[in-house]
Amino acid sequence: MLQKIDPEEKHLDILLIDKYERFEQLPAGFKLLADSGLYDELSIPFDESVKSFKSSRVQFKQGLLLGVDSQANTVDI
């Protein structure tokens, strides 16, 4: 069961990490095989996607996740 996000945003931070700057849906990938010119139309920049959350607690960092330190509450990118 999914937990509702706290409307006061006190308990949740979301960090999206991806080595690419754009999100591609799998079905769109098949269309891109047929027509690579559709890439900008079928993929979404992560920065744009994060803005749709309308929350300052959702962030995107382009990079590769190298490590997580749960005690220090940090990630290495």
C-alpha positions as CSV (number, residue, x, y, z in Angstrom):
1,M,0.0,0.0,0.0
2,L,1.3,3.4,-0.9
3,Q,1.8,6.0,1.8
4,K,0.4,9.4,1.3
5,I,3.0,12.2,1.0
6,D,3.0,14.5,4.0
7,P,1.3,17.7,2.7
8,E,3.6,19.8,4.9
9,E,6.6,18.0,3.3
10,K,8.3,17.3,6.6
11,H,9.2,13.7,6.2
12,L,10.2,13.1,2.6
13,D,13.0,14.1,0.3
14,I,13.3,12.6,-3.2
15,L,16.5,12.6,-5.2
16,L,16.4,11.3,-8.7
17,I,19.9,10.2,-10.0
18,D,20.4,9.2,-13.6
19,K,23.5,9.3,-15.9
20,Y,21.3,10.7,-18.7
21,E,19.5,14.1,-18.6
22,R,16.3,12.8,-20.3
23,F,13.7,10.2,-19.3
24,E,12.7,7.8,-22.0
25,Q,9.6,5.5,-21.7
26,L,10.2,2.0,-23.0
27,P,7.5,2.1,-25.7
28,A,9.0,5.4,-27.0
29,G,12.3,3.6,-27.4
30,F,10.7,1.3,-30.1
31,K,9.4,4.4,-32.0
32,L,12.9,5.9,-31.8
33,L,14.4,2.8,-33.5
34,A,12.2,3.6,-36.5
35,D,12.7,7.4,-36.4
36,S,15.5,8.9,-34.3
37,G,14.2,12.4,-35.2
38,L,11.5,11.9,-32.6
39,Y,13.9,11.9,-29.6
40,D,13.1,15.4,-28.3
41,E,9.4,14.8,-28.8
42,L,9.3,11.4,-27.0
43,S,11.8,12.0,-24.2
44,I,11.3,14.3,-21.2
45,P,14.2,16.3,-19.6
46,F,14.4,15.3,-15.9
47,D,14.7,18.9,-14.9
48,E,11.3,19.6,-16.5
49,S,9.8,16.5,-15.0
50,V,10.9,17.4,-11.5
51,K,9.2,20.8,-11.8
52,S,5.9,19.0,-12.3
53,F,6.1,17.7,-8.7
54,K,5.7,21.3,-7.4
55,S,7.8,20.6,-4.4
56,S,11.2,21.9,-3.3
57,R,11.9,18.4,-1.8
58,V,12.2,16.7,-5.2
59,Q,15.5,17.1,-6.9
60,F,17.3,15.7,-10.0
61,K,21.1,15.2,-10.2
62,Q,22.7,14.0,-13.4
63,G,25.4,11.5,-12.6
64,L,26.1,7.9,-11.6
65,L,25.4,6.8,-8.0
66,L,28.7,5.7,-6.5
67,G,27.6,5.1,-2.9
68,V,25.1,5.7,-0.1
69,D,25.9,6.5,3.5
70,S,22.7,6.0,5.4
71,Q,24.2,7.1,8.8
72,A,25.4,10.4,7.4
73,N,22.3,10.7,5.1
74,T,24.5,11.4,2.0
75,V,25.1,10.0,-1.4
76,D,28.2,10.0,-3.6
77,I,27.5,10.9,-7.2
